[in-house]
Every structure is written in C-alpha cells, then in structure tokens.
C-alpha cells in the first residue's frame, strides 16, 4: 500500500566524498533509522539538482528528497510492508 506524503522532515545525513547518504529521519514525532538505501537518483527543479533516495526502515520503504539549494529534506511517500 503506497501513501503519498510530501512532508518536510528532519534528516541526519552523512556527507562524504561529495555524496550524501541519509542515516535517519524524523517524521510525525518519530525517529526512523535508515537500514538500507535501495536506490538513489537525481532530478532538476529550477536551479536545484534534487537528490532522491529510496530507503528501508522497519519493513517499509520511504522516498526521501534533498534540495541542496534550500538545504531541506522532504518525505515524498511510503510503501508499507513492501516485503510481504
């Protein structure tokens, strides 16, 4: 079951070698540890090159998006119980 959210979230990320990787995020008062980044891609929105991540936490897949121009993260959606 997919849920579209488009909500601003706080993300703890690792910046290394010019790349960024989300490690955890806060959503609706709860902290989610990122167990795995399953896919990453980029898109362009105006002058910003958005970085998108599909991440796994607690059996769900979350779609995170980072805008480096505005320095903000958004949770775009959730795929619940994706493994079974």
Backbone bond lengths (Angstrom), bond angles and torsions (degrees), N, CA, C in turn:
res aa  C-N    CA-C-N  psi(-1)  N-CA   C-N-CA  omega(-1)  CA-C   N-CA-C  phi
1 X - - - 1.448 - - 1.527 108.46 -
2 X 1.320 117.70 125.37 1.465 122.28 -178.60 1.527 110.11 -100.05
3 X 1.322 114.69 141.13 1.455 122.13 177.98 1.514 108.28 -127.28
4 X 1.329 117.67 120.47 1.459 121.83 176.17 1.522 108.11 -87.28
5 X 1.351 116.95 130.04 1.464 119.43 -174.67 1.525 113.69 -116.89
6 X 1.323 117.96 -50.45 1.474 123.14 -176.15 1.526 111.83 50.40
7 X 1.337 116.79 50.80 1.465 122.70 -179.64 1.519 110.84 -113.22
8 X 1.322 116.59 142.05 1.461 122.14 175.42 1.524 107.91 -70.01
9 X 1.341 117.17 135.15 1.462 122.62 179.74 1.517 109.72 -133.36
10 X 1.320 115.50 160.30 1.460 122.62 172.65 1.519 107.48 -95.73
11 X 1.334 116.07 132.25 1.463 120.94 -176.67 1.518 109.74 -127.15
12 X 1.320 115.90 135.17 1.459 122.10 169.10 1.515 106.30 -93.63
13 X 1.324 117.28 120.46 1.458 120.42 -174.34 1.521 111.04 -130.21
14 X 1.319 114.89 156.09 1.459 122.76 176.02 1.521 107.39 -105.51
15 X 1.324 115.85 124.56 1.461 122.23 176.10 1.523 107.14 -107.76
16 X 1.339 116.44 118.88 1.458 120.00 -176.68 1.530 109.28 -152.05
17 X 1.316 116.27 132.19 1.455 121.12 177.02 1.520 113.69 59.20
18 X 1.313 116.98 32.38 1.455 120.80 179.91 1.517 114.40 80.32
19 X 1.319 116.74 5.00 1.464 121.39 179.85 1.524 110.10 -117.34
20 X 1.322 115.59 157.08 1.455 122.06 178.03 1.524 108.82 -121.38
21 X 1.346 115.43 143.56 1.464 121.09 177.82 1.523 108.05 -140.14
22 X 1.343 118.13 122.06 1.457 119.92 177.54 1.537 111.08 -68.93
23 X 1.345 116.54 137.34 1.462 121.66 179.85 1.532 111.41 -108.91
24 X 1.341 116.48 -32.50 1.468 122.24 176.79 1.525 108.42 -160.47
25 X 1.339 116.13 164.20 1.459 119.80 175.82 1.520 110.24 -148.56
26 X 1.325 115.58 153.01 1.458 123.04 176.95 1.520 108.13 -105.23
27 X 1.345 115.44 126.86 1.465 120.82 179.38 1.520 109.05 -141.93
28 X 1.316 115.02 123.06 1.464 122.40 178.49 1.529 111.92 52.89
29 X 1.337 115.35 44.52 1.457 121.25 175.48 1.516 116.05 79.51
30 X 1.312 117.95 7.95 1.463 121.34 -178.44 1.522 110.04 -125.85
31 X 1.329 116.10 143.40 1.462 121.79 178.77 1.532 109.65 -96.73
32 X 1.330 115.74 131.19 1.459 123.08 179.73 1.526 109.17 -116.90
33 X 1.326 116.38 123.21 1.465 121.17 175.93 1.519 108.78 -83.07
34 X 1.318 116.60 134.21 1.465 121.35 177.52 1.525 107.69 -83.37
35 X 1.316 116.00 113.13 1.456 120.86 179.49 1.513 112.73 -82.66
36 X 1.339 115.73 -30.82 1.462 120.45 -175.77 1.531 109.25 -160.25
37 X 1.316 115.78 139.82 1.463 121.38 169.24 1.521 104.96 -97.64
38 X 1.335 116.90 113.36 1.461 120.28 -175.16 1.526 113.33 -89.82
39 X 1.330 116.20 -22.95 1.459 119.29 -178.77 1.523 108.36 -161.68
40 X 1.317 116.97 144.25 1.468 121.99 177.03 1.529 108.44 -139.13
41 X 1.331 116.04 142.07 1.455 120.78 179.67 1.523 109.32 -155.10
42 X 1.321 115.97 169.26 1.464 121.71 -179.78 1.519 109.96 -123.24
43 X 1.336 114.57 154.56 1.460 121.37 172.01 1.520 107.25 -145.25
44 X 1.304 116.25 167.55 1.459 119.87 -178.87 1.523 109.24 -115.77
45 X 1.346 115.29 134.91 1.463 122.11 177.22 1.522 106.80 -134.55
46 X 1.324 117.28 102.48 1.457 120.25 -173.77 1.514 109.13 64.51
47 X 1.345 116.81 -127.09 1.466 120.80 178.77 1.534 111.82 -87.90
48 X 1.336 116.78 -10.39 1.469 120.86 -176.66 1.521 111.65 -85.77
49 X 1.328 114.77 137.46 1.459 121.14 171.41 1.530 106.37 -101.48
50 X 1.341 115.52 98.39 1.465 121.14 -177.22 1.520 110.41 -72.15
51 X 1.335 115.29 142.86 1.456 121.57 176.19 1.519 107.38 -112.08
52 X 1.336 116.50 125.74 1.458 122.77 -175.99 1.526 109.43 -113.08
53 X 1.329 114.76 145.41 1.467 120.73 -178.95 1.516 109.50 -137.74
54 X 1.302 116.38 133.89 1.453 122.92 168.86 1.525 105.40 -100.87
55 X 1.350 116.39 117.51 1.465 120.07 -174.23 1.525 110.48 -126.61
56 X 1.321 115.60 151.98 1.460 122.09 179.01 1.516 109.26 -107.24
57 X 1.341 115.12 134.20 1.460 122.14 173.54 1.518 108.21 -149.33
58 X 1.322 115.97 121.41 1.454 121.07 176.08 1.519 115.48 57.99
59 X 1.325 118.23 35.90 1.457 121.32 178.00 1.511 114.82 85.46
60 X 1.321 117.97 -3.64 1.461 122.23 177.48 1.520 109.81 -110.61
61 X 1.328 116.35 155.60 1.460 122.16 176.07 1.520 107.92 -109.80
62 X 1.332 116.06 130.22 1.458 123.03 -177.99 1.527 109.00 -117.74
63 X 1.319 116.42 139.40 1.461 121.94 177.49 1.521 108.38 -103.11
64 X 1.336 116.29 110.47 1.456 122.68 179.15 1.517 110.07 -106.03
65 X 1.329 116.03 147.66 1.457 121.78 179.42 1.521 109.18 -133.84
66 X 1.336 117.06 133.07 1.458 122.72 -179.72 1.517 109.88 -115.71
67 X 1.330 116.28 128.10 1.463 122.46 176.00 1.530 106.80 -106.92
68 X 1.337 118.78 104.08 1.463 121.08 -176.56 1.528 113.70 -71.70
69 X 1.323 118.69 -19.94 1.462 120.99 177.87 1.529 109.95 -71.96
70 X 1.324 116.81 -44.10 1.469 121.74 179.47 1.525 112.58 -93.30
71 X 1.335 117.55 -8.42 1.477 123.53 -177.02 1.527 111.39 55.13
72 X 1.335 116.01 49.81 1.468 121.11 179.14 1.524 110.18 -131.47
73 X 1.330 114.56 152.63 1.458 123.38 176.76 1.522 108.81 -116.84
74 X 1.324 115.97 143.85 1.461 122.44 175.00 1.517 109.58 -129.11
75 X 1.330 114.96 142.75 1.460 121.15 170.76 1.516 106.13 -94.63
76 X 1.309 116.60 113.04 1.467 121.66 -175.08 1.523 112.83 -85.24
77 X 1.345 116.67 -32.09 1.454 118.60 -178.29 1.513 112.71 -174.88
78 X 1.343 114.18 169.49 1.465 122.16 -179.15 1.513 108.39 -135.26
79 X 1.320 115.83 134.07 1.464 122.22 171.62 1.522 105.38 -110.05
80 X 1.322 116.63 108.38 1.457 121.37 -173.60 1.524 111.78 -85.84
81 X 1.341 114.55 140.81 1.463 122.67 177.08 1.526 112.21 48.53
82 X 1.308 116.35 50.03 1.463 122.30 -173.83 1.524 113.35 -69.53
83 X 1.320 117.63 -20.74 1.487 119.07 -177.32 1.525 113.09 -92.98
84 X 1.299 116.12 -2.63 1.435 110.12 178.76 1.427 119.39 162.23
